[in-house]
Amino acid sequence: MLSLLAAPQLWIGLGLLLAVVLLTDPKRGSGKKANARIQRVTRKTGARTTADIAQSLRRQMPQQDGVFAQVFGGMPSISRLQARLEIAGLTTTPQKFLIVSSILALVVCFAVVVLFGKSLILGLLAGILCGLALPHFYIGRNINKRKKLFLSLFPEAIDLMVRGLRAGLPIAESFIHVSHQLPPPLGDTFGNIS
């Protein structure tokens, strides 16, 4: 146990994890950018109050900000991860997902090395495998569950739309009616369409 604590790889890994967590903090620097943007818009428009403009801009601002979004935001794999998280119905961001995956990998690595007494290389391999595989397996399971639920509710949604159209509702009203009557993921999808 003491030889593990003296291992420089452990401390380097923990230091890198701490640096990633600190650098990817979404709240870091976002206040300055938001205030600067609010000031620019309020100078251009005199019709609305500053509070209305500030509220409008805060609603439009992306949820991820900071170094993580600047460095990794444009990567196609991060975009695909964000899309998979949305399809799975999870409200987490790719940043939080990657942090949880990293922490899971470190915990598994630590458990393999300390609790089971295996080598550090085997612990790293097991940690990387679990940190990559388990979270993606969870997302895939949620996606499949939502797809099955969507397909089971879809005929009912079509029936509601047909009945609404026969009753004289416009198509947009029918979409809104379906979004209120059916549970997620179908209700959410029809709500987004409307």
C-alpha positions as CSV (number, residue, x, y, z in Angstrom):
1,M,0.0,0.0,0.0
2,L,2.8,2.4,0.9
3,S,4.7,1.6,-2.3
4,L,1.6,2.5,-4.3
5,L,1.3,5.9,-2.6
6,A,5.0,6.5,-3.4
7,A,4.4,5.7,-7.1
8,P,4.9,8.9,-9.2
9,Q,2.4,7.6,-11.8
10,L,-0.4,7.8,-9.3
11,W,0.3,11.4,-8.4
12,I,0.8,12.4,-12.0
13,G,-2.6,10.8,-12.9
14,L,-4.3,12.5,-10.0
15,G,-2.7,15.9,-10.9
16,L,-3.8,15.5,-14.5
17,L,-7.4,14.7,-13.5
18,L,-7.5,17.7,-11.2
19,A,-6.2,19.9,-14.0
20,V,-8.8,18.6,-16.4
21,V,-11.6,19.2,-13.9
22,L,-10.4,22.8,-13.1
23,L,-9.9,23.7,-16.8
24,T,-13.2,22.4,-17.9
25,D,-15.2,24.3,-15.3
26,P,-18.2,25.7,-17.2
27,K,-18.7,28.7,-14.9
28,R,-15.2,29.9,-15.4
29,G,-15.2,33.2,-17.3
30,S,-18.8,32.9,-18.4
31,G,-19.9,35.9,-16.3
32,K,-17.5,38.3,-18.0
33,K,-18.6,37.2,-21.4
34,A,-22.3,37.4,-20.5
35,N,-21.9,40.9,-19.1
36,A,-19.9,42.1,-22.1
37,R,-22.6,40.8,-24.5
38,I,-25.4,42.3,-22.5
39,Q,-23.6,45.7,-22.5
40,R,-23.2,45.5,-26.3
41,V,-26.8,44.7,-26.9
42,T,-28.2,47.3,-24.5
43,R,-26.2,50.0,-26.3
44,K,-27.7,49.0,-29.7
45,T,-31.3,48.8,-28.6
46,G,-33.1,51.4,-26.6
47,A,-36.6,50.1,-26.8
48,R,-36.3,47.2,-24.2
49,T,-35.1,47.4,-20.7
50,T,-31.7,46.0,-19.7
51,A,-33.4,43.3,-17.5
52,D,-35.4,42.0,-20.5
53,I,-32.3,41.9,-22.7
54,A,-30.3,40.2,-20.1
55,Q,-32.9,37.5,-19.5
56,S,-33.2,36.9,-23.3
57,L,-29.5,36.6,-23.7
58,R,-29.1,34.2,-20.8
59,R,-31.7,31.9,-22.3
60,Q,-29.8,31.9,-25.6
61,M,-26.4,31.3,-24.2
62,P,-24.9,27.8,-24.6
63,Q,-24.8,25.6,-21.5
64,Q,-21.1,24.8,-22.0
65,D,-18.6,27.5,-21.8
66,G,-15.0,27.8,-20.8
67,V,-11.9,26.0,-21.9
68,F,-13.7,22.7,-22.5
69,A,-16.1,24.1,-25.1
70,Q,-13.3,26.0,-26.8
71,V,-11.0,23.1,-27.0
72,F,-13.3,20.2,-27.5
73,G,-16.6,21.8,-28.6
74,G,-15.8,21.6,-32.3
75,M,-14.7,18.0,-32.3
76,P,-17.1,15.6,-34.2
77,S,-16.8,13.0,-31.4
78,I,-18.0,15.5,-28.8
79,S,-20.9,16.5,-31.1
80,R,-21.9,12.8,-31.5
81,L,-21.6,12.3,-27.8
82,Q,-23.9,15.3,-27.2
83,A,-26.4,13.8,-29.7
84,R,-26.3,10.4,-28.1
85,L,-26.9,11.9,-24.7
86,E,-29.9,13.8,-26.0
87,I,-31.3,10.7,-27.8
88,A,-30.9,8.8,-24.5
89,G,-32.9,11.4,-22.7
90,L,-30.0,12.3,-20.4
91,T,-29.7,15.9,-19.3
92,T,-25.9,15.8,-18.6
93,T,-23.4,17.6,-20.7
94,P,-20.5,15.9,-22.6
95,Q,-18.1,17.6,-20.1
96,K,-19.8,16.0,-17.1
97,F,-20.0,12.6,-18.9
98,L,-16.3,12.6,-19.6
99,I,-15.5,13.6,-16.0
100,V,-17.6,10.8,-14.6
101,S,-16.0,8.4,-17.1
102,S,-12.5,9.5,-15.9
103,I,-13.4,9.1,-12.3
104,L,-14.9,5.7,-12.9
105,A,-11.6,4.7,-14.7
106,L,-9.5,5.9,-11.8
107,V,-11.7,4.1,-9.2
108,V,-11.5,0.8,-11.1
109,C,-7.7,1.2,-11.6
110,F,-7.3,1.9,-7.9
111,A,-9.5,-1.1,-6.9
112,V,-7.6,-3.4,-9.2
113,V,-4.2,-2.3,-7.9
114,V,-4.9,-1.9,-4.2
115,L,-7.7,-4.3,-3.4
116,F,-6.8,-7.1,-5.7
117,G,-3.0,-6.6,-5.6
118,K,-2.6,-6.7,-9.4
119,S,0.0,-4.7,-11.4
120,L,-0.4,-1.0,-12.2
121,I,-0.5,-1.7,-16.0
122,L,-3.3,-4.2,-15.5
123,G,-5.1,-1.7,-13.3
124,L,-4.8,1.0,-15.9
125,L,-6.1,-1.2,-18.7
126,A,-9.0,-2.3,-16.6
127,G,-9.7,1.3,-15.6
128,I,-9.6,2.5,-19.2
129,L,-11.8,-0.3,-20.4
130,C,-14.4,0.3,-17.7
131,G,-14.2,4.1,-18.0
132,L,-15.0,3.8,-21.7
133,A,-17.3,0.8,-21.9
134,L,-19.7,1.1,-19.0
135,P,-20.9,4.7,-19.5
136,H,-21.4,4.1,-23.3
137,F,-23.2,0.8,-22.5
138,Y,-25.5,2.7,-20.2
139,I,-26.2,5.3,-22.9
140,G,-26.9,2.6,-25.5
141,R,-29.3,0.9,-23.1
142,N,-31.2,4.1,-22.5
143,I,-31.4,4.8,-26.3
144,N,-32.8,1.3,-27.0
145,K,-35.3,1.6,-24.2
146,R,-36.5,5.0,-25.5
147,K,-36.7,3.7,-29.1
148,K,-38.9,0.8,-28.0
149,L,-41.2,3.1,-26.0
150,F,-41.4,5.6,-28.9
151,L,-42.4,2.8,-31.3
152,S,-45.0,1.4,-28.9
153,L,-46.6,4.9,-28.5
154,F,-46.3,6.0,-32.1
155,P,-49.6,4.4,-33.4
156,E,-51.5,6.1,-30.5
157,A,-49.9,9.4,-31.6
158,I,-51.0,8.9,-35.2
159,D,-54.5,8.1,-34.0
160,L,-54.6,11.2,-31.9
161,M,-53.5,13.3,-34.8
162,V,-56.1,11.8,-37.2
163,R,-58.9,12.3,-34.7
164,G,-57.7,15.9,-34.2
165,L,-57.6,16.6,-37.9
166,R,-61.1,15.1,-38.4
167,A,-62.4,17.3,-35.6
168,G,-61.1,20.3,-37.6
169,L,-57.9,21.1,-35.7
170,P,-55.1,22.6,-37.7
171,I,-52.0,20.3,-38.0
172,A,-50.0,22.5,-35.7
173,E,-52.7,22.2,-33.0
174,S,-52.7,18.4,-33.5
175,F,-49.0,18.2,-32.9
176,I,-49.4,20.3,-29.7
177,H,-52.3,18.1,-28.5
178,V,-50.2,15.0,-29.0
179,S,-47.3,16.5,-27.2
180,H,-49.5,17.2,-24.2
181,Q,-51.3,13.8,-24.2
182,L,-48.4,11.4,-24.5
183,P,-45.4,10.8,-22.2
184,P,-41.8,11.2,-23.2
185,P,-40.0,10.5,-25.6
186,L,-43.0,10.8,-28.0
187,G,-44.6,13.8,-26.3
188,D,-41.2,15.6,-26.3
189,T,-40.6,14.8,-29.9
190,F,-44.0,16.2,-31.0
191,G,-43.5,19.2,-28.8
192,N,-40.2,20.0,-30.5
193,I,-41.8,19.6,-33.9
194,S,-44.6,21.9,-33.0
